[in-house]
Amino acid sequence: MTTILVVDDDRLMRRSVSIGLKDAGYSTETAGSGEEALAKAREVQPQLVLLDIGLPGMDGKETLRALRRSCAAPVIFVTARRRELDEIVGLELGADDYVTKPFDMDVLLARVKAVLRRSGGSGERDGGTDPGSLVVGDLELDRSAHEVSVGGQGVDLSPKEFQLLYFLASRAGEVVAVDDILKSVWGTDWVGETQTVYVHIRWLRTKIEEDAARPRRLHTVRGVGYRLTPAGKDEPYVA
């Protein structure tokens, strides 16, 4: 049975979420602090972690950093903070998704199901032969090693950033619609917001562009989507 670790300092929240997850057929463990979550994760090795960002002491962001060193389970941030900064930082650290309080249990279960589906298999998407390595100008991606370099210099990307960049690189030169990106990178059962794509694009630009405000590789095509091209190709920047 799939085990989900619910981490929240609110005892009633932990209990209600656990009940909802158990009713849906999942096994649950709970923790009320970051420190307790780390100990429990080492003990039970959950398949998914629901992590409140506003924990006392070691907050959710610190807990996520520590979890990534000892636990391979995907993480969904659960937060009452709607400020975009929290969402961006959480996803940049490697969180697989986020949901804001208050939320409908059906929405949370849909997110849980989607994240588990993406993490439970090989992580490969359907869609034909995967060449493994891709080169777009001075941008090189090695899927098997999960490595990216720009101009020969390594770039550190989160798992989702890598998936997004790899997908765009596999269609280099094409304008890729946001809906296509969501379906291919986040999955056809994704129930989140398109804002997730915009956030990841911004973070990618800070890592693969010399000037994120005037990208030379990852271009926006207003009202349509994004195009990845070799650096320096003569394309106007469109915000």
C-alpha positions in Angstrom: 0.0 0.0 0.0 1.2 3.5 -0.8 2.3 5.4 2.3 2.0 9.2 2.4 3.7 11.3 5.1 1.6 14.2 6.2 3.7 17.0 7.7 1.8 19.9 9.4 2.0 21.6 12.8 -1.8 21.8 12.9 -3.0 18.6 14.6 -6.5 18.9 13.2 -5.2 19.5 9.7 -3.0 16.4 10.0 -5.9 14.4 11.2 -8.4 15.5 8.6 -6.0 15.1 5.7 -5.0 11.6 7.0 -8.6 10.5 7.2 -9.2 11.7 3.6 -6.2 9.9 2.3 -7.1 6.7 4.2 -10.6 6.8 2.8 -9.0 7.0 -0.6 -7.0 3.9 0.0 -3.6 5.3 1.1 -1.7 4.5 4.3 -0.6 7.6 6.2 2.1 8.6 8.7 2.1 12.1 10.3 4.6 14.6 11.7 4.1 17.9 13.4 7.6 19.4 12.7 10.4 19.3 10.2 12.6 17.4 12.6 9.9 14.8 13.2 9.3 14.5 9.5 12.9 13.7 8.8 13.0 11.0 11.4 9.7 9.5 10.2 10.8 9.6 6.5 13.9 7.6 7.4 11.8 5.1 9.3 8.9 4.5 6.9 10.3 5.5 3.5 7.0 7.0 2.2 6.1 7.1 -1.4 4.9 10.8 -1.1 5.3 13.6 1.4 2.7 16.4 1.9 4.7 19.2 3.5 3.4 22.3 5.1 5.7 25.3 4.3 4.9 27.2 7.5 6.3 24.8 10.0 7.7 26.2 13.3 11.4 25.9 13.8 12.7 24.1 10.8 10.3 25.4 8.1 9.0 23.6 5.1 11.8 24.9 2.8 14.5 23.7 5.2 12.8 20.4 5.7 12.5 19.9 1.9 16.3 20.5 1.5 17.0 17.9 4.2 14.5 15.4 2.8 16.1 15.6 -0.6 19.4 14.3 1.0 17.8 11.2 2.4 14.4 10.5 0.8 13.6 10.0 -2.9 9.8 10.5 -2.4 8.1 13.3 -4.4 7.0 16.3 -2.3 3.8 18.4 -2.5 3.9 21.7 -0.6 0.8 22.5 1.3 0.7 26.2 2.2 -1.7 28.9 3.5 0.7 31.5 1.9 -0.4 32.6 -1.5 2.5 34.8 -2.2 4.2 33.7 -5.4 7.6 33.8 -3.8 6.8 30.8 -1.6 5.5 28.9 -4.6 8.6 29.7 -6.7 11.1 28.9 -4.0 9.3 25.6 -3.2 9.3 24.5 -6.8 12.9 25.6 -7.3 14.0 23.5 -4.3 12.5 20.5 -6.0 8.9 20.2 -4.8 6.9 18.4 -7.3 3.7 20.3 -6.8 1.9 22.6 -4.4 -1.6 23.2 -3.1 -2.9 26.2 -1.1 -5.1 26.1 1.9 -8.0 26.0 2.2 -8.4 23.2 -0.4 -11.0 20.7 -1.4 -10.0 17.1 -0.5 -10.9 16.0 -4.0 -8.4 18.5 -5.4 -5.7 17.3 -3.1 -6.4 13.7 -4.0 -6.2 14.5 -7.7 -2.8 16.2 -7.1 -1.6 13.2 -5.1 -2.7 10.8 -7.8 -1.0 12.8 -10.5 2.3 13.1 -8.7 2.4 9.4 -7.7 1.7 8.5 -11.3 4.5 10.6 -12.6 7.0 9.3 -10.0 5.8 5.6 -9.9 7.0 4.6 -13.4 10.3 5.1 -15.2 9.6 8.8 -15.6 9.7 8.5 -19.4 7.0 10.0 -21.5 5.4 8.3 -24.4 6.1 9.9 -27.7 8.6 7.9 -29.7 12.3 7.3 -29.6 14.2 9.1 -26.9 17.6 10.1 -28.1 19.0 10.4 -24.6 21.2 13.4 -25.4 20.2 16.6 -27.1 22.2 19.6 -28.3 20.7 23.0 -29.1 23.6 25.4 -30.0 25.8 25.6 -26.9 23.1 23.9 -24.7 23.7 20.2 -24.1 21.4 17.8 -22.2 22.2 14.3 -21.2 19.0 12.5 -20.0 20.6 9.4 -18.6 23.0 11.4 -16.5 20.5 14.2 -15.8 23.1 16.7 -16.7 22.9 20.1 -18.5 25.7 22.4 -19.7 25.7 25.8 -21.3 28.8 26.7 -23.2 30.6 23.8 -21.6 29.6 24.9 -18.0 27.4 22.6 -15.9 24.0 23.9 -14.8 22.2 22.6 -11.8 18.5 22.1 -12.5 15.7 20.8 -10.3 14.0 17.6 -11.7 11.0 19.4 -13.1 13.2 22.1 -14.7 15.2 19.4 -16.4 12.1 17.7 -17.7 10.8 21.0 -19.0 14.0 22.0 -20.7 14.5 18.5 -22.2 11.0 18.6 -23.6 11.6 22.0 -25.2 14.9 20.9 -26.5 13.3 17.8 -28.1 11.2 20.3 -30.1 13.9 23.0 -30.6 12.9 25.7 -33.1 9.2 25.0 -32.7 6.7 27.1 -30.8 5.4 24.9 -28.0 2.0 25.8 -26.5 1.6 26.0 -22.8 -1.1 23.3 -22.8 1.3 20.9 -24.7 4.0 21.6 -22.1 1.6 20.9 -19.2 0.4 17.6 -20.8 3.9 16.4 -21.7 5.8 17.5 -18.6 3.2 17.6 -15.8 1.0 14.8 -17.3 -2.5 14.6 -18.8 -4.1 14.4 -15.4 -2.5 17.7 -14.2 -5.1 19.8 -12.4 -3.0 22.7 -11.3 -2.6 26.2 -12.8 -0.7 27.3 -15.9 1.2 29.6 -13.6 3.4 26.6 -12.8 4.9 26.7 -16.4 5.6 30.4 -16.2 7.4 30.0 -12.8 9.6 27.2 -14.2 10.4 29.2 -17.4 11.5 32.1 -15.3 13.8 29.9 -13.2 15.2 28.2 -16.3 16.1 31.6 -17.8 18.0 32.6 -14.6 20.2 29.5 -15.2 20.7 29.1 -18.9 20.7 32.8 -20.0 23.4 35.4 -19.5 20.6 37.9 -19.0 17.3 36.4 -17.9 15.4 39.6 -18.8 16.6 39.4 -22.4 16.8 35.7 -23.2 18.8 34.5 -26.2 17.7 30.8 -26.0 14.3 30.5 -24.4 11.9 32.8 -26.1 8.3 33.7 -25.3 5.8 33.8 -28.2 3.1 36.0 -26.8 -0.3 34.3 -26.5 1.1 30.9 -27.7 3.9 29.4 -25.8 7.7 29.1 -25.9 10.5 28.4 -28.4 14.0 27.1 -27.6 16.6 28.0 -30.1 20.4 28.1 -30.3 21.8 31.2 -28.5 22.2 34.2 -30.7 19.6 33.3 -33.2 18.0 36.5 -34.5 14.7 36.4 -32.7 13.0 39.4 -31.0 12.3 39.0 -27.3 8.7 39.1 -26.4 7.8 39.4 -22.7 
